[in-house]
Amino acid sequence: MKASQRLLVKKSVNPANFNKGGLEKTLSAFSLTMMGVGAIVGSGIFITPGIIAAKYAGPAAMLSFVIAAVVCSLAALCYAEFSSTIPLAGSAYTYVYTVFGEFLAWILGWSLISEYLFAVSSVAVSWSSYFQNLMSGFGLKLPTFLTAAAGTAGVSGAGFNLIAFVVVLAVSLLLVGGLQESTRVNSIMVIVKILVIVLFIGVAIFFVKPANYHPFMPHGVSGLVKGASLAFYAYIGFDAVSTASEEVKNPKRNMPIGIVGSLVVASILYVAMAAVLVGVVHYSKLNVGDPVAYALAVIHQNWAAGIVSLGAVVGMTTVLIVMLYGGTRLLFAISRDGLLPKVFRTVSPHTKVPVKSTWIFGIIASVFAAVIPLDKIAELVNIGTLFAFAMVSIGVVFLRRHETLQQINSSFKVPFYPVLPVVSFLACVYLMLNLQAFTWHMFGIWLVIGIVIYFAYSYRHSCIRAGLRAKESKS
């Protein structure tokens, strides 16, 4: 076999092995939906609607979220078909390995590692800031050098964000305890978060002024579309649900429900929040760091501000749980294929959880969160996610043509095939091309590191390639 063919060797899929991965099947459709909402709806729901309204779309910010939800739903439908057809851990990495081959799968998997790793780190830094605000309300304050990373404005010399460091390790400890316990805690927190959002809407809706909705689109269609581009990133996270495929009781039924259902619930919450927020306060005044708290102050409902801050902390905690979970299952899947060391695929016989993988990933993310400024660690999240969305979307076309996979009875099919997968692919590529040059530079450096690791270790330890060598030696 030629070297180029070896790079594109594909992962074979045997339905008989779907239940032999070593992970325990405990997740229901409800658990998956709560995971998705937990990943999508974080602190951003208390911030993003105000920024989009003030800088881009005006009162039409609610429509920006609708447009973004439609674009995300295209990718979500593609994920749903893949996850119900190939219920294995690894999400987009496993799907691409099956239809495009090993090298592209490694590139995508390495990109997704950056998404989960830097998402956890950046959310932990934001969690630290909100938690410090809550503590200050009780007159408690830690020294600056223990709450901000080196390089952060106002911090000279060495800095270590102790709170961000500890919260990531705490979530890692929760995940190590078992998936069923982790999803139970996540579901409770998601319900609390939804109740806080509903509380704000229920209180603020009585102070809505119809005049604040005029003009509805002050910056025209271009402002609406720019707002949708920003809103798109608020929805990032539902793809983490697909990493749970191997731990779902009935993946053919529950995976599509969890992925699409979480996106629907999150969309309703974002649109409702935007609609009420711009009705309470004129859009031109919402370009602040905490627009929801500002709106509550305007209508003299300061008693609810503390509850909203609590909701933001709870919201970010659920994001940490799901993204940290997604990262560890991704490492598990890549390691099981031999592309990463065996330590990442070791599963505890008691909890059925990849304990070592969870701790390694958690410790690295906690250190990043503690020492690297937020604006630096957030750069790689968006581009890695869009790359995965694009590959999964176009991958559906190749999935339908796959001889073995055609025989698998998938419970979900993307409608209007092949138009929707192609449109989703083009939309994701368009958004990638509109990212900042610095983001592309960082992404390029990350990929170079990944390629070096692949040829230094992964290429020689690939399980599939080892099987091919064995067959060639026999012949």
Kinemage of the C-alpha trace (Angstrom):
@kinemage 1
@onewidth
@group {chain A} dominant
@subgroup {mainchain}
@vectorlist {calphas} color= white
{ca met a 1} P 0.000 0.000 0.000
{ca lys a 2} L 1.322 3.447 -0.938
{ca ala a 3} L 2.194 5.968 1.796
{ca ser a 4} L -0.572 8.308 0.641
{ca gln a 5} L -3.088 5.468 0.890
{ca arg a 6} L -1.877 4.624 4.388
{ca leu a 7} L -2.634 8.177 5.493
{ca leu a 8} L -6.209 7.843 4.269
{ca val a 9} L -6.926 4.378 5.668
{ca lys a 10} L -10.481 4.351 7.011
{ca lys a 11} L -11.874 3.049 10.270
{ca ser a 12} L -14.140 0.056 9.703
{ca val a 13} L -17.432 0.045 11.567
{ca asn a 14} L -18.891 -3.183 12.900
{ca pro a 15} L -22.343 -2.807 14.516
{ca ala a 16} L -21.529 -5.834 16.662
{ca asn a 17} L -18.918 -3.730 18.491
{ca phe a 18} L -21.225 -0.817 19.327
{ca asn a 19} L -21.864 -2.219 22.822
{ca lys a 20} L -18.314 -3.404 23.571
{ca gly a 21} L -16.446 -0.159 24.239
{ca gly a 22} L -16.141 -0.576 28.000
{ca leu a 23} L -18.194 2.553 28.785
{ca glu a 24} L -21.449 2.174 30.696
{ca lys a 25} L -24.725 3.016 28.928
{ca thr a 26} L -26.612 5.251 31.363
{ca leu a 27} L -27.791 8.301 29.414
{ca ser a 28} L -31.390 8.973 28.394
{ca ala a 29} L -32.825 11.515 25.954
{ca phe a 30} L -33.526 13.851 28.889
{ca ser a 31} L -29.926 13.565 30.148
{ca leu a 32} L -28.598 14.345 26.684
{ca thr a 33} L -30.885 17.353 26.288
{ca met a 34} L -29.757 18.680 29.668
{ca met a 35} L -26.134 18.170 28.610
{ca gly a 36} L -26.747 20.130 25.420
{ca val a 37} L -28.526 23.003 27.167
{ca gly a 38} L -25.811 22.950 29.817
{ca ala a 39} L -23.125 23.387 27.162
{ca ile a 40} L -24.923 26.003 25.043
{ca val a 41} L -26.518 28.241 27.671
{ca gly a 42} L -23.750 29.659 29.845
{ca ser a 43} L -22.971 33.142 31.081
{ca gly a 44} L -23.242 34.327 27.469
{ca ile a 45} L -27.018 34.445 27.651
{ca phe a 46} L -26.705 37.259 30.197
{ca ile a 47} L -24.235 39.197 28.027
{ca thr a 48} L -24.466 38.375 24.289
{ca pro a 49} L -28.044 39.614 23.595
{ca gly a 50} L -27.164 43.102 24.874
{ca ile a 51} L -23.942 43.348 22.860
{ca ile a 52} L -25.615 42.170 19.640
{ca ala a 53} L -28.465 44.656 20.094
{ca ala a 54} L -26.210 47.609 20.898
{ca lys a 55} L -23.510 47.080 18.262
{ca tyr a 56} L -25.229 45.356 15.353
{ca ala a 57} L -28.906 44.443 15.151
{ca gly a 58} L -30.773 46.786 17.493
{ca pro a 59} L -34.155 45.372 18.639
{ca ala a 60} L -33.854 42.815 15.820
{ca ala a 61} L -31.272 40.990 17.962
{ca met a 62} L -33.935 38.365 18.598
{ca leu a 63} L -33.973 37.635 14.850
{ca ser a 64} L -30.180 37.384 14.823
{ca phe a 65} L -30.493 34.529 17.290
{ca val a 66} L -33.142 32.907 15.114
{ca ile a 67} L -30.881 33.075 12.037
{ca ala a 68} L -27.934 31.695 14.007
{ca ala a 69} L -30.117 28.886 15.339
{ca val a 70} L -31.139 27.952 11.794
{ca val a 71} L -27.491 27.792 10.672
{ca cys a 72} L -26.558 25.726 13.730
{ca ser a 73} L -29.521 23.443 13.200
{ca leu a 74} L -28.138 22.439 9.793
{ca ala a 75} L -24.961 21.160 11.427
{ca ala a 76} L -27.009 19.685 14.286
{ca leu a 77} L -29.045 17.596 11.841
{ca cys a 78} L -25.834 16.244 10.321
{ca tyr a 79} L -24.483 15.375 13.762
{ca ala a 80} L -27.784 13.654 14.570
{ca glu a 81} L -27.553 11.371 11.519
{ca phe a 82} L -23.937 10.441 12.228
{ca ser a 83} L -24.490 9.821 15.947
{ca ser a 84} L -27.524 7.594 15.357
{ca thr a 85} L -25.686 5.638 12.648
{ca ile a 86} L -22.309 5.320 14.419
{ca pro a 87} L -22.978 5.384 18.196
{ca leu a 88} L -19.310 5.470 19.209
{ca ala a 89} L -17.320 7.863 21.392
{ca gly a 90} L -15.267 10.548 19.673
{ca ser a 91} L -17.968 12.550 17.913
{ca ala a 92} L -16.767 14.243 14.708
{ca tyr a 93} L -13.329 12.594 14.993
{ca thr a 94} L -14.856 9.102 14.754
{ca tyr a 95} L -17.232 10.120 11.960
{ca val a 96} L -14.439 11.594 9.823
{ca tyr a 97} L -12.202 8.574 10.514
{ca thr a 98} L -14.957 6.388 9.066
{ca val a 99} L -15.683 8.338 5.885
{ca phe a 100} L -12.462 10.302 5.110
{ca gly a 101} L -9.621 8.351 6.681
{ca glu a 102} L -7.075 8.539 9.482
{ca phe a 103} L -5.009 11.626 8.706
{ca leu a 104} L -8.011 13.943 8.307
{ca ala a 105} L -9.541 12.367 11.404
{ca trp a 106} L -6.383 13.120 13.380
{ca ile a 107} L -6.328 16.729 12.159
{ca leu a 108} L -9.974 17.142 13.163
{ca gly a 109} L -9.486 15.345 16.460
{ca trp a 110} L -6.510 17.539 17.285
{ca ser a 111} L -8.599 20.619 16.410
{ca leu a 112} L -11.403 19.438 18.693
{ca ile a 113} L -8.940 18.922 21.527
{ca ser a 114} L -8.189 22.627 21.247
{ca glu a 115} L -11.928 23.420 21.267
{ca tyr a 116} L -12.632 21.508 24.463
{ca leu a 117} L -9.359 22.374 26.194
{ca phe a 118} L -9.525 26.106 25.575
{ca ala a 119} L -13.300 26.233 26.100
{ca val a 120} L -12.890 24.749 29.576
{ca ser a 121} L -10.002 27.102 30.362
{ca ser a 122} L -11.751 30.270 29.150
{ca val a 123} L -15.040 29.435 30.902
{ca ala a 124} L -13.125 28.744 34.122
{ca val a 125} L -11.581 32.227 33.965
{ca ser a 126} L -15.051 33.764 33.510
{ca trp a 127} L -16.383 31.582 36.335
{ca ser a 128} L -13.628 32.965 38.554
{ca ser a 129} L -14.630 36.568 37.772
{ca tyr a 130} L -18.326 35.990 38.540
{ca phe a 131} L -17.486 34.073 41.703
{ca gln a 132} L -15.254 36.899 42.895
{ca asn a 133} L -18.159 39.324 42.369
{ca leu a 134} L -20.379 37.136 44.522
{ca met a 135} L -17.685 36.942 47.205
{ca ser a 136} L -17.207 40.715 47.199
{ca gly a 137} L -20.893 41.043 48.069
{ca phe a 138} L -20.037 39.346 51.368
{ca gly a 139} L -16.940 41.495 51.889
{ca leu a 140} L -14.502 38.735 50.877
{ca lys a 141} L -11.662 39.339 48.451
{ca leu a 142} L -8.566 37.377 47.440
{ca pro a 143} L -5.248 39.065 46.522
{ca thr a 144} L -5.057 40.093 42.861
{ca phe a 145} L -2.112 37.831 42.072
{ca leu a 146} L -4.258 34.830 43.081
{ca thr a 147} L -7.243 35.758 40.915
{ca ala a 148} L -5.692 36.855 37.605
{ca ala a 149} L -3.237 35.269 35.199
{ca ala a 150} L 0.130 36.806 34.385
{ca gly a 151} L -0.246 39.205 31.491
{ca thr a 152} L -3.712 40.334 32.550
{ca ala a 153} L -4.190 44.097 32.617
{ca gly a 154} L -3.253 45.476 36.018
{ca val a 155} L -1.271 42.405 37.069
{ca ser a 156} L 2.500 42.733 37.132
{ca gly a 157} L 4.861 39.785 37.424
{ca ala a 158} L 3.675 36.260 38.055
{ca gly a 159} L -0.028 35.649 38.431
{ca phe a 160} L -2.051 32.545 39.183
{ca asn a 161} L -5.846 32.418 38.937
{ca leu a 162} L -6.408 30.135 41.907
{ca ile a 163} L -10.218 30.082 41.637
{ca ala a 164} L -10.148 29.079 37.958
{ca phe a 165} L -7.587 26.395 38.759
{ca val a 166} L -9.634 24.909 41.601
{ca val a 167} L -13.016 24.906 39.836
{ca val a 168} L -11.663 22.852 36.897
{ca leu a 169} L -10.174 20.299 39.287
{ca ala a 170} L -13.462 20.191 41.225
{ca val a 171} L -15.419 19.435 38.029
{ca ser a 172} L -12.823 16.782 37.118
{ca leu a 173} L -13.397 15.157 40.510
{ca leu a 174} L -17.152 15.152 39.859
{ca leu a 175} L -16.697 13.442 36.469
{ca val a 176} L -14.332 10.842 37.916
{ca gly a 177} L -17.076 9.842 40.350
{ca gly a 178} L -19.211 8.436 37.540
{ca leu a 179} L -21.244 9.628 34.572
{ca gln a 180} L -24.645 9.010 36.157
{ca glu a 181} L -23.775 11.185 39.160
{ca ser a 182} L -22.278 13.882 36.937
{ca thr a 183} L -25.325 14.063 34.650
{ca arg a 184} L -27.625 14.218 37.679
{ca val a 185} L -25.743 17.249 39.048
{ca asn a 186} L -25.676 18.814 35.569
{ca ser a 187} L -29.443 18.343 35.125
{ca ile a 188} L -30.180 19.995 38.482
{ca met a 189} L -27.931 22.955 37.619
{ca val a 190} L -29.489 23.329 34.163
{ca ile a 191} L -32.963 23.452 35.699
{ca val a 192} L -31.776 26.096 38.194
{ca lys a 193} L -30.255 28.095 35.345
{ca ile a 194} L -33.465 27.950 33.309
{ca leu a 195} L -35.489 29.058 36.343
{ca val a 196} L -33.175 32.067 36.801
{ca ile a 197} L -33.631 33.041 33.138
{ca val a 198} L -37.402 32.608 33.417
{ca leu a 199} L -37.342 34.714 36.592
{ca phe a 200} L -35.657 37.593 34.783
{ca ile a 201} L -38.074 37.360 31.866
{ca gly a 202} L -41.049 37.114 34.223
{ca val a 203} L -39.949 40.186 36.201
{ca ala a 204} L -38.772 42.340 33.295
{ca ile a 205} L -41.611 41.663 30.873
{ca phe a 206} L -43.907 43.948 32.879
{ca phe a 207} L -41.517 46.852 32.218
{ca val a 208} L -41.307 46.441 28.431
{ca lys a 209} L -41.883 49.652 26.480
{ca pro a 210} L -43.099 49.171 22.873
{ca ala a 211} L -41.286 52.376 21.875
{ca asn a 212} L -37.938 50.638 22.523
{ca tyr a 213} L -38.575 48.350 19.555
{ca his a 214} L -38.407 51.269 17.114
{ca pro a 215} L -36.511 51.406 14.839
{ca phe a 216} L -36.522 47.618 14.719
{ca met a 217} L -33.523 47.238 12.369
{ca pro a 218} L -31.482 50.445 12.779
{ca his a 219} L -28.482 49.030 10.880
{ca gly a 220} L -30.445 47.187 8.199
{ca val a 221} L -29.976 43.643 7.011
{ca ser a 222} L -26.177 43.849 7.269
{ca gly a 223} L -26.431 44.590 10.983
{ca leu a 224} L -28.838 41.691 11.387
{ca val a 225} L -26.421 39.286 9.676
{ca lys a 226} L -23.412 40.545 11.647
{ca gly a 227} L -25.404 40.024 14.804
{ca ala a 228} L -26.221 36.493 13.657
{ca ser a 229} L -22.506 35.766 13.164
{ca leu a 230} L -21.839 36.692 16.780
{ca ala a 231} L -24.943 34.834 17.956
{ca phe a 232} L -23.713 31.704 16.184
{ca tyr a 233} L -20.876 31.347 18.658
{ca ala a 234} L -23.321 31.524 21.541
{ca tyr a 235} L -24.784 28.216 20.342
{ca ile a 236} L -21.474 26.377 20.175
{ca gly a 237} L -21.524 23.392 22.502
{ca phe a 238} L -24.288 21.122 21.255
{ca asp a 239} L -21.659 19.071 19.405
{ca ala a 240} L -20.343 17.914 22.788
{ca val a 241} L -23.538 15.862 23.134
{ca ser a 242} L -22.437 13.618 20.268
{ca thr a 243} L -19.344 12.547 22.255
{ca ala a 244} L -21.734 10.663 24.550
{ca ser a 245} L -23.010 8.275 21.831
{ca glu a 246} L -21.346 5.225 23.316
{ca glu a 247} L -22.870 5.845 26.766
{ca val a 248} L -26.482 6.303 25.616
{ca lys a 249} L -29.125 3.663 26.315
{ca asn a 250} L -30.838 3.881 22.921
{ca pro a 251} L -28.564 5.995 20.676
{ca lys a 252} L -30.587 5.584 17.480
{ca arg a 253} L -33.566 7.244 19.173
{ca asn a 254} L -32.039 9.359 21.944
{ca met a 255} L -29.091 10.980 20.148
{ca pro a 256} L -31.200 12.942 17.608
{ca ile a 257} L -33.602 13.963 20.399
{ca gly a 258} L -30.741 15.155 22.618
{ca ile a 259} L -28.890 17.112 19.923
{ca val a 260} L -31.872 18.760 18.237
{ca gly a 261} L -33.862 19.137 21.463
{ca ser a 262} L -31.089 20.969 23.293
{ca leu a 263} L -30.687 23.386 20.379
{ca val a 264} L -34.439 24.097 20.344
{ca val a 265} L -34.581 24.774 24.104
{ca ala a 266} L -31.469 26.981 23.984
{ca ser a 267} L -32.838 28.926 20.998
{ca ile a 268} L -36.108 29.680 22.795
{ca leu a 269} L -34.213 30.943 25.844
{ca tyr a 270} L -31.863 33.166 23.811
{ca val a 271} L -34.652 34.663 21.682
{ca ala a 272} L -36.864 35.313 24.710
{ca met a 273} L -34.002 36.927 26.628
{ca ala a 274} L -33.146 39.212 23.687
{ca ala a 275} L -36.775 40.179 23.080
{ca val a 276} L -37.388 41.205 26.691
{ca leu a 277} L -34.011 42.883 27.185
{ca val a 278} L -34.367 45.287 24.239
{ca gly a 279} L -37.959 45.980 25.273
{ca val a 280} L -36.910 47.068 28.752
{ca val a 281} L -33.858 49.169 27.823
{ca his a 282} L -33.210 51.034 24.571
{ca tyr a 283} L -30.719 49.011 22.513
{ca ser a 284} L -28.227 51.893 22.343
{ca lys a 285} L -27.630 51.605 26.099
{ca leu a 286} L -26.910 47.892 26.223
{ca asn a 287} L -23.232 47.921 25.208
{ca val a 288} L -22.112 47.120 28.768
{ca gly a 289} L -20.433 44.146 30.378
{ca asp a 290} L -23.543 43.080 32.290
{ca pro a 291} L -26.617 44.188 30.282
{ca val a 292} L -29.058 42.031 32.266
{ca ala a 293} L -27.920 43.457 35.598
{ca tyr a 294} L -28.032 46.938 34.045
{ca ala a 295} L -31.610 46.371 32.864
{ca leu a 296} L -32.650 45.264 36.350
{ca ala a 297} L -31.104 48.430 37.792
{ca val a 298} L -32.997 50.577 35.259
{ca ile a 299} L -36.345 49.101 36.331
{ca his a 300} L -35.317 49.252 40.021
{ca gln a 301} L -35.385 45.495 40.542
{ca asn a 302} L -31.928 45.218 42.087
{ca trp a 303} L -33.056 42.369 44.331
{ca ala a 304} L -32.928 40.067 41.298
{ca ala a 305} L -29.370 41.043 40.284
{ca gly a 306} L -27.787 38.702 42.824
{ca ile a 307} L -29.969 35.846 41.607
{ca val a 308} L -28.891 36.528 38.020
{ca ser a 309} L -25.221 36.455 39.084
{ca leu a 310} L -25.865 33.118 40.768
{ca gly a 311} L -27.522 31.897 37.566
{ca ala a 312} L -24.453 32.941 35.578
{ca val a 313} L -22.144 30.970 37.891
{ca val a 314} L -24.391 27.916 37.724
{ca gly a 315} L -24.621 28.304 33.935
{ca met a 316} L -20.864 28.337 33.522
{ca thr a 317} L -20.520 25.336 35.817
{ca thr a 318} L -22.696 23.242 33.498
{ca val a 319} L -20.580 24.370 30.522
{ca leu a 320} L -17.469 23.207 32.382
{ca ile a 321} L -19.046 19.822 33.127
{ca val a 322} L -20.101 19.117 29.540
{ca met a 323} L -17.012 20.467 27.771
{ca leu a 324} L -14.643 18.697 30.164
{ca tyr a 325} L -16.648 15.509 29.650
{ca gly a 326} L -16.496 15.933 25.858
{ca gly a 327} L -12.741 16.431 25.908
{ca thr a 328} L -12.073 13.301 27.946
{ca arg a 329} L -14.279 11.115 25.717
{ca leu a 330} L -12.525 12.490 22.654
{ca leu a 331} L -9.120 11.536 24.108
{ca phe a 332} L -10.543 8.104 24.978
{ca ala a 333} L -11.657 7.506 21.380
{ca ile a 334} L -8.377 8.704 19.825
{ca ser a 335} L -6.338 6.605 22.239
{ca arg a 336} L -8.477 3.514 21.560
{ca asp a 337} L -7.459 3.828 17.900
{ca gly a 338} L -3.790 3.911 18.946
{ca leu a 339} L -3.159 7.518 17.935
{ca leu a 340} L -2.516 8.586 21.539
{ca pro a 341} L -0.894 6.646 24.418
{ca lys a 342} L -2.842 3.852 26.154
{ca val a 343} L -3.192 5.831 29.372
{ca phe a 344} L -6.033 7.858 27.832
{ca arg a 345} L -8.228 4.800 27.190
{ca thr a 346} L -7.951 3.155 30.602
{ca val a 347} L -11.456 2.766 32.047
{ca ser a 348} L -12.121 2.320 35.768
{ca pro a 349} L -13.750 -1.093 36.432
{ca his a 350} L -15.871 0.502 39.167
{ca thr a 351} L -17.180 3.744 37.636
{ca lys a 352} L -16.753 2.805 33.937
{ca val a 353} L -15.092 6.203 33.432
{ca pro a 354} L -11.693 6.955 31.785
{ca val a 355} L -10.266 8.256 35.073
{ca lys a 356} L -6.680 8.909 34.007
{ca ser a 357} L -7.817 10.701 30.859
{ca thr a 358} L -10.162 12.876 32.913
{ca trp a 359} L -7.464 13.894 35.375
{ca ile a 360} L -4.817 14.554 32.705
{ca phe a 361} L -7.199 16.686 30.645
{ca gly a 362} L -8.508 18.462 33.754
{ca ile a 363} L -5.062 19.290 35.123
{ca ile a 364} L -3.840 20.700 31.779
{ca ala a 365} L -7.009 22.800 31.404
{ca ser a 366} L -6.753 24.049 34.997
{ca val a 367} L -3.142 25.153 34.515
{ca phe a 368} L -4.039 26.960 31.272
{ca ala a 369} L -6.921 28.688 33.039
{ca ala a 370} L -4.667 29.727 35.910
{ca val a 371} L -1.778 31.267 33.994
{ca ile a 372} L -2.965 32.372 30.517
{ca pro a 373} L -5.111 35.541 30.043
{ca leu a 374} L -8.688 35.001 28.837
{ca asp a 375} L -8.316 36.836 25.518
{ca lys a 376} L -5.492 34.476 24.529
{ca ile a 377} L -7.045 31.125 25.443
{ca ala a 378} L -10.410 31.834 23.806
{ca glu a 379} L -9.001 32.258 20.285
{ca leu a 380} L -8.921 28.591 19.266
{ca val a 381} L -12.433 27.629 20.377
{ca asn a 382} L -14.413 29.009 17.438
{ca ile a 383} L -12.250 27.872 14.541
{ca gly a 384} L -11.873 24.322 15.849
{ca thr a 385} L -15.638 24.023 16.237
{ca leu a 386} L -16.427 25.415 12.790
{ca phe a 387} L -13.890 23.062 11.226
{ca ala a 388} L -15.655 20.133 12.898
{ca phe a 389} L -19.091 21.390 11.810
{ca ala a 390} L -17.899 21.716 8.207
{ca met a 391} L -16.347 18.247 8.076
{ca val a 392} L -19.359 16.531 9.653
{ca ser a 393} L -21.744 18.371 7.316
{ca ile a 394} L -19.998 17.355 4.105
{ca gly a 395} L -19.278 13.962 5.643
{ca val a 396} L -22.971 13.086 5.530
{ca val a 397} L -22.709 12.961 1.722
{ca phe a 398} L -19.960 10.334 1.987
{ca leu a 399} L -21.790 8.560 4.807
{ca arg a 400} L -24.760 7.878 2.529
{ca arg a 401} L -22.386 6.389 -0.069
{ca his a 402} L -20.502 4.177 2.407
{ca glu a 403} L -21.193 0.540 1.490
{ca thr a 404} L -21.046 -0.855 5.047
{ca leu a 405} L -22.874 2.044 6.692
{ca gln a 406} L -25.683 1.871 4.141
{ca gln a 407} L -26.639 -1.451 5.726
{ca ile a 408} L -26.991 0.075 9.203
{ca asn a 409} L -30.537 1.055 10.033
{ca ser a 410} L -30.171 4.669 11.111
{ca ser a 411} L -33.210 6.083 12.865
{ca phe a 412} L -32.528 9.612 11.630
{ca lys a 413} L -31.786 11.030 8.192
{ca val a 414} L -30.974 14.633 7.304
{ca pro a 415} L -33.956 15.994 5.351
{ca phe a 416} L -33.588 17.543 1.879
{ca tyr a 417} L -30.400 15.576 1.238
{ca pro a 418} L -27.918 16.519 -0.205
{ca val a 419} L -28.878 20.215 -0.194
{ca leu a 420} L -28.866 20.781 3.583
{ca pro a 421} L -25.477 19.105 4.250
{ca val a 422} L -23.848 21.091 1.432
{ca val a 423} L -25.425 24.381 2.563
{ca ser a 424} L -24.283 23.683 6.133
{ca phe a 425} L -20.736 23.005 4.914
{ca leu a 426} L -20.604 26.240 2.899
{ca ala a 427} L -22.047 28.289 5.797
{ca cys a 428} L -19.396 26.960 8.201
{ca val a 429} L -16.572 27.619 5.716
{ca tyr a 430} L -17.876 31.163 5.195
{ca leu a 431} L -17.840 31.835 8.934
{ca met a 432} L -14.322 30.391 9.216
{ca leu a 433} L -13.065 32.727 6.484
{ca asn a 434} L -14.448 35.695 8.428
{ca leu a 435} L -12.426 34.934 11.567
{ca gln a 436} L -9.521 37.187 12.513
{ca ala a 437} L -6.061 36.608 11.025
{ca phe a 438} L -4.635 36.071 14.510
{ca thr a 439} L -7.054 33.179 15.030
{ca trp a 440} L -5.869 31.550 11.804
{ca his a 441} L -2.230 31.997 12.828
{ca met a 442} L -2.875 30.345 16.192
{ca phe a 443} L -4.819 27.569 14.479
{ca gly a 444} L -1.949 27.002 12.047
{ca ile a 445} L 0.569 26.698 14.891
{ca trp a 446} L -1.732 24.266 16.719
{ca leu a 447} L -2.069 22.127 13.552
{ca val a 448} L 1.699 22.062 12.994
{ca ile a 449} L 2.156 20.738 16.535
{ca gly a 450} L -0.527 18.125 15.854
{ca ile a 451} L 1.092 16.991 12.585
{ca val a 452} L 4.457 16.582 14.321
{ca ile a 453} L 2.810 14.416 17.007
{ca tyr a 454} L 1.030 12.363 14.338
{ca phe a 455} L 4.176 11.407 12.423
{ca ala a 456} L 6.294 11.071 15.566
{ca tyr a 457} L 3.855 8.788 17.421
{ca ser a 458} L 0.355 8.261 16.006
{ca tyr a 459} L 1.331 6.996 12.538
{ca arg a 460} L 3.503 4.235 14.015
{ca his a 461} L 1.051 3.197 16.759
{ca ser a 462} L -2.211 3.235 14.775
{ca cys a 463} L -4.262 0.109 15.514
{ca ile a 464} L -5.703 0.022 12.006
{ca arg a 465} L -2.262 0.320 10.415
{ca ala a 466} L -0.952 -2.425 12.712
{ca gly a 467} L -3.712 -4.674 11.378
{ca leu a 468} L -2.773 -3.835 7.803
{ca arg a 469} L 0.890 -4.646 8.469
{ca ala a 470} L -0.123 -7.996 9.939
{ca lys a 471} L -2.171 -8.854 6.831
{ca glu a 472} L 0.651 -7.803 4.498
{ca ser a 473} L 3.201 -9.916 6.389
{ca lys a 474} L 0.950 -13.000 6.091
{ca ser a 475} L 0.468 -12.493 2.373
